[in-house]
């Protein structure tokens, strides 16, 4: 992956520090699959870092294109309203950067297939 690009896995957050382990595991696995890739996690609330802090750190580190993957099973209020609003604010604050907002990961066909097969096993 080009060093000027990064992927942010965006999740809700929780007061329970152990809650973040599955999201961090996905990021770790992505880095194993594609060594050298810039993959980081950010959270909406209750867990650090938040999305604006994460984006600022990435941009300071030379990243110019950021893909944001909402780590939600479906497109609820956070994915439908809160996150797009946050991304629009980031676009306004950082016009030099490219932001790509993906749909909720749980709606991706590969994820749906994997969940169905796992539940059947």
N, C-alpha and C positions, 0 to 999 in steps of 0.2 A: 504494500500500500504506500502511496506517495506520502512523504512526511508532512506535506502541506494539507493533508486530509485527516479527519478524525471521525470516529463514531462515538456518540454519547448514548448509552443505555439509560433511559429516563424512567424512573419508578416513583411510586407514591411516597414511600418512607414510613417509618414506624418508630414508636418510642422504644421498642425492643431492639437492641443492637444486633441480635442474631438474625433479625428479619432480612437484613441486607445480604446475607450469605449466598442465597441462590442467584441474585443479580450479579454479585461479584464473581461467582463461579462461571456464569455465562461469559462475562468479560474475560476472565482468565482463559477459558476454553477458546474464545475467539483469537486471543493472542497466541495460543498454542497452534491453532490451525493456520494462522497467517502471522508468523513471527515478524516483528517490526511494525505491526499495525498499531495505530493509536486508538485504543478503545478505553473509554473511561465511563464511570457511572455518575449520575446526578439524580437528585431527589426533589420532589415537589415540596414536602414538608416533613418535619420531625427528624430528619436525617441529613447529615452533611456529606458532601457539598451540595449546594443548590445549583440550579442550571446557570444562572448568571455568573456565579463564581467560577464554575467549570469552564464556561465559554471564555471568560476573561483570561483564565490560565492558559487555555489552548491557544488563543489568539496571541498572547504574549510569547508563547513558545513557537510561533511561526505558522500555526495552522491557519488556513484561509478558507477551507470548505469543511463544514460540519454537518454530518447526517445524524439526525436524532430519531432513535427508535423508542417509542413508548412501550414499556414492558408491561402492558396491560392485556388481559384476556379479551377485552372488548372495548368498544368506543363509548365509554361513559362520559360523564360531565368533565372529568379531568382531561381526557383525551380530546373531547369535542370542543371544550371552551377554554379551560385554564391553560393548557399547553400551547394551543395556537396563539393565544393572547401573549404568552411569554415569548414565543418565537418572533412574533411581530415586533415586540418591544426590542428584542435583540437585533433584529434586522434594522430597525431605526437607529439604534445606538452604534451599530457596526456595519455601515453600508459597504465597507470594503470586503466583508466576508460573505460567503455563500452558505445559506442554511437550507437543508432539505429535511422536511418533516415527514416521516413515514407514518403509515397507519398503525394502529395497535398491533403488536406482534402476534397476539392471539388470533387475529383474523387472517394471518398469512396462511396460504394453503398448506405449506410444508409443516407448519406448527399444528394446524388442525389435524393433519394426517398423523403426525407423531403422537399427539394426545390420544387420538382414537385408537391407534395401535397399542399404545401403552395401557390404556384402560381395558382393552380386550385381552391383554396378556395375563 
